[in-house]
Structures are given as C-alpha cells and as structure tokens.
Amino acid sequence: MSLDQRSAARLAIVQALYQMEVAGKGLNEIFAEFESHWIGREIEGAQYKPADASFFRDVLQGVLTDQVAIDRQIDRALAGGWPLSRLESVMRAALRAGAYELRARKDVPARVVIKEYVDVAGAFFGPTESGMVNAVLDRIAHEERAEELS
C-alpha cells in the first residue's frame, strides 16, 4: 500500500472520528459512508484520494476500542493540564488516531506517524495547533516507543 493511500486514510480517519463525535454516527454507518462515498471520490468539488481501506478500518476501530486509555494518555501528554475535552473536535480526532498508531501500529515508524498527523492538523489549523499535535504525539511516542526513538 502506498504512503499516499495511508495519508489519505489518516485524513479520512480524522474526518470520520469528527463525524462520529459531532453527528453521533455509529462505526458501521461511518465505514459504509466513507468507503462508498468519500474514499477516492469527488464530493462537493473536492477530490478525495484513494485510501487504504483496511488501514482506515483498523485505526478507526482501534481508537474506539481503546478510547478511554488513549484519552488518558493524551491528557497526561497535554501541556499545562489542559484537558483533551477542551480541545476542538478535529484536534481530538487527530490526537486520538495518532496516539492509537503509536500504541498499536509498530509497523509504522513513530516519526512517520507524528509527521502524518501534524500534516493532517495543518490541513485544518495553523502552525500553533500543528505544533501542539507534534508535541503531544512526540511525548506519547517517547512513552510507547522509547527504544525506537533513542
């Protein structure tokens, strides 16, 4: 699977997590919607790149399965005791997906995970927010993969 297809899947994962939180959609509904309508299609004039569907499913399912532990870990990694619940929904989605990959997808190098979610954050936010994603995921990477980063 190409890196572009994984990058497209990561963007779709963040969008899916956002939709699940904001619109209250369920996992199966999100899988069906994203796989049939969003991934690799044109919507409202925007072309969505083909995405790695199995990677999309794995990360999305993993975030939901481990969300309590992931949220606790992100809360610990956020600077100044700023709770995850106070962050904007898209930012929460990016941090959750990145944290899941760092915890469970050891096949993806930590630096790649961090860079990819910083790029996703950059698609929605400015440099301050992207920098925050970088800092939080870097802290989590040092917890989860100290041996890889040393």
N, C-alpha and C positions, 0 to 999 in steps of 0.2 A: 504494500500500500504506500502511495507516495506521501511525502511530507505535506504537500498541498492538500491532499484529501484529509489528512489528520488535522491540519489547520482549519479547514472548512468545518470539520466535525466539532472542533473545540468552539468555534463561533456558534454553531448550531446548538451545542450543549448549553452554553451560557444563555442563549435566547430561549431554549426550552425550559431551563430552570426558572428563568424570569417569568415565563408564561404560566408555569405551574404555580408559582407563588402568587402572582398578581391575579390570574384568572381562575385559579383553583382547579386547573385541569389535572386529570389523572395520568399516570405513567403510560398506560396503553393508548389513551387518546393522543398523548404527545407523540409516542412512537409512530402511530398511524399518520398523524398530521404532518410531522416533519419528514417522514420517509416518502409520503405520497405527494406533498405539496411544496415543501421547502427545499430539500436537499437536491441540488443540481437543476433547479428550475428557475424560471424568471417570475418574480412576483412584484407587482406594482413597479415595474420598470427596473428592478434590481435583479441582476443575475447572481444566483447562488451557486457556488462551485460544487461539483460532485464531492460528497463527503464519504468517509469511511464509516459505513452504517454500523458495522459490528463494534467499532471503537466508540461511536456515538452511544449505542445501547449500553455497552459495558460501563462507560464513565457515568452516564446518567443514572443507571441502576445502582451503581456503586455509591454515588453521592447520596441517593435516597436511603439506601440500606444503612450506611454509616453516618448519616447526617448529624446525629447527636454528638458522636465522638469528634467528627470533623469540626462542628461548630465550636466545641470546647477548645479544640486545638487552635483554631483561628482566634478565638477570644484571647487565649494566652499569648498569641503571637502579635496581636494588635498593640501598638504603642500607646502608652498613657492610659491604659484601662478603658479605652474606647470600645464599647461592646459592638459585636457584629450586628446586633439588632438595630443599631443606629445608622448603619450604612445603607446606601441606596441599593435597591433590589438587584440591579445588574452587577454591581460591585460584589454583593454577597454571592451571587451565582458564580462569578469568575473565581473568587477565592475558594469556594467550596469545590469546584471542579479541579482547580489546580492542586488543592490540598489532597483530594482523593487520588489524583495521579501520582503525587509524591509518595503517598502512603502505599498504594496498591499496584501501580504500574511501573515496576522496577525495570521493565524492558525499555522504558523511555528515560533517557538521561535527565537528571534533575535540572540542569541548566537549560535544556530544551523546553521542559515543562514551564519553567519560570518565564523564559523569553516569550513563549507562545501566549501565555495568559497576560503578560504585560502588553503584548501586541493586541490581544482581544480588548483589554481595558482601553488601549489607545484608540480603538475604533469607536468607543462610546464617550470617553472622557479625555481630559487634558493630561499634561505631564505630571501634575501633582498626584492625581489618582493612580496613574500608571506606576509612578514611583512607590506609592503605598502598596500596590499589588506586588511589586518587585520585593519590597522589604518584608512583607508578611510571608510570602512564599519562600523567600530565602531563609527566614527563621525556621519555617516548617521543614524545609529541605535539610537544614543542619540538624534538626531533631531526627528526621526519618532516615537520612542518608549520609550521616557524618563521614562514614568510610569513603563514600564516593567523592565527597567534596574536600577531603583533606589533602 
